[in-house]
């Protein structure tokens, strides 16, 4: 079995892990759409994942770069940051967190955008899971061929 199959499985696993982190963030964002008070003070702030490309630094990546003339790129979770958008101001004078004018600072979360992100993440996760399963099947067949069956 070649090193490339193992590397592809590793890359697919890394992508699955990143999509899982993004899914957790969207879930937290949706769960906190009405949270007006946090330990840091003020309303909950929407969380965003910052993804960045990374150069694969394994022997296979070096071989591929020599053949293609450029390094193989992977994706990495750079950081999780709070959305800098201001909170939504909602008029609700009876709310315990209302300001003197009767407005409450609500989280800067749009449920429709979060649901679109959720669908996108789930599709990407499914695609990576399918790739992972295919690579696993290829690895198993390679082992079977090696045994002479």
Secondary structure, 3 states (H helix, E strand, C coil): CCHHHHHHHHHHHHHHHHHHHHHHHHHHHHHCCCCCCCCCCCCCCCEEEEEEEEECCCHHHHHHHHHHCCCCEEEEEEEEEECCCCCEEEECCCCCCCCCCCEEEECCCCHHHHHHHHHHHHHHHHHHHHHHHHHHHHHHHHHHHHHCC
